[in-house]
Amino acid sequence: MKGLELPGLHEEMKLVKQYINEFLTQDLKNSKVEEIAGTVLAASGKGYRPRLLLLTARMGEGYPRCRERLCKMGALIEMVHTASLIHDDIVDDSPLRRGCATVQSRFGKDMAVYAGDLILGRVMHTLFRDGMWELGFYLGADH
């Protein structure tokens, strides 16, 4: 993505994608949900939201120290966005998103609702498990 690349940003975005994969697919073994998760991962977008988070964080004094947690937060932000798109496609009854079949058109509306809700649940679980809801994390406090 030209214009938004700074030293280290490409590696951080790879880490964001790795975290999305980890958070989304943990404990899914040979199930329909795993197939849906694979579909969601394959249709990932350009990552504007995590990229913007990482670029903005570079202005803070705690940036280098919080880099890994910021990559995790970028993954969670992208996951919330993905869940909202899945739910939006249900409401709009959209058969396609970015030229690909939507989760609801491929797996049905019920499974799409469950998939979007699962993603949001994984986000909340990770936020609380990793203590990422603490405001000090964002303000450069030591962790």
C-alpha positions in Angstrom: 0.0 0.0 0.0 1.9 3.0 -1.3 2.1 6.1 0.8 1.5 4.4 4.2 4.7 2.4 4.5 7.2 3.4 7.1 10.1 1.3 8.4 8.7 -1.7 10.4 5.0 -1.2 9.3 5.0 -4.1 6.9 6.3 -6.4 9.7 3.7 -5.1 12.1 0.9 -5.7 9.6 2.1 -9.3 9.2 1.9 -9.6 13.0 -1.6 -8.2 12.9 -2.7 -10.8 10.4 -1.0 -13.5 12.4 -3.0 -12.4 15.5 -6.2 -12.3 13.6 -5.6 -15.9 12.4 -4.7 -17.0 16.0 -7.6 -15.2 17.7 -10.2 -16.3 15.1 -9.2 -20.0 14.7 -8.1 -21.1 18.1 -9.9 -24.2 19.3 -11.7 -24.7 16.0 -11.1 -28.3 14.8 -12.7 -29.6 11.7 -16.0 -27.9 12.0 -18.3 -25.8 9.9 -17.2 -22.8 12.0 -13.6 -23.5 11.0 -14.7 -23.4 7.3 -16.5 -20.1 7.8 -13.4 -18.7 9.7 -11.3 -19.7 6.7 -13.7 -17.9 4.4 -13.5 -14.8 6.6 -9.7 -14.9 6.7 -9.4 -15.3 2.9 -11.6 -12.3 2.3 -9.6 -9.9 4.5 -9.3 -6.3 3.4 -6.5 -3.8 3.2 -6.1 -3.4 6.9 -6.7 0.4 7.0 -7.9 0.4 10.6 -4.9 -1.4 12.2 -2.6 0.4 9.9 -4.0 3.8 11.1 -3.7 2.6 14.7 -0.1 1.6 14.3 0.8 4.8 12.4 -0.8 7.0 15.0 0.8 5.1 17.9 4.2 6.1 16.6 3.5 9.6 17.9 3.2 8.3 21.4 6.1 8.1 23.8 5.3 4.5 24.7 5.2 3.2 21.1 8.2 0.9 20.9 7.4 -0.6 24.2 3.8 -1.3 23.3 4.3 -2.4 19.7 3.2 -6.0 20.2 0.1 -5.1 22.1 -0.7 -2.5 19.5 -0.5 -5.2 16.8 -2.9 -7.3 18.9 -5.3 -4.3 19.3 -5.0 -3.7 15.5 -6.1 -7.4 15.0 -9.1 -6.9 17.3 -10.1 -3.7 15.6 -10.1 -5.4 12.2 -12.1 -8.4 13.7 -14.8 -6.0 15.0 -14.9 -4.4 11.5 -15.2 -7.9 9.9 -18.0 -8.9 12.2 -19.9 -5.7 11.4 -19.6 -6.4 7.7 -20.9 -10.0 8.1 -23.9 -8.6 10.1 -24.4 -5.8 7.6 -24.5 -8.2 4.7 -27.3 -10.1 6.5 -29.3 -7.0 7.0 -28.8 -5.9 3.4 -29.2 -9.5 2.1 -26.1 -8.9 0.1 -24.9 -11.9 -2.0 -21.4 -10.4 -2.7 -18.8 -8.4 -0.9 -15.7 -7.3 -2.8 -16.8 -9.7 -5.6 -16.9 -12.8 -3.3 -19.9 -14.6 -1.9 -20.8 -13.3 1.5 -20.9 -15.5 4.6 -24.7 -15.4 4.7 -25.1 -16.3 1.0 -22.6 -19.1 1.3 -23.6 -20.6 4.7 -27.0 -19.2 5.4 -28.2 -16.3 7.5 -28.2 -18.2 10.8 -24.6 -19.3 10.4 -23.6 -15.8 9.4 -25.1 -14.4 12.6 -23.3 -17.0 14.6 -20.0 -16.3 12.8 -20.3 -12.5 13.4 -21.2 -13.1 17.0 -18.3 -15.6 17.4 -15.9 -13.0 16.1 -17.2 -10.4 18.5 -17.0 -12.9 21.4 -13.4 -13.7 20.5 -12.6 -10.0 20.6 -14.2 -9.5 24.0 -12.5 -12.7 25.3 -9.1 -11.5 24.1 -9.6 -7.9 25.5 -10.3 -9.2 29.0 -7.9 -12.2 28.9 -5.0 -9.9 28.0 -6.0 -6.9 30.1 -6.2 -4.8 27.0 -9.2 -2.8 28.3 -6.9 -0.9 30.6 -6.7 2.8 29.6 -3.0 3.0 30.7 -2.1 0.7 27.8 -3.1 3.4 25.3 -1.5 6.2 27.2 2.0 4.8 27.4 1.9 3.5 31.0 4.4 0.8 31.7 3.2 -2.8 31.2 
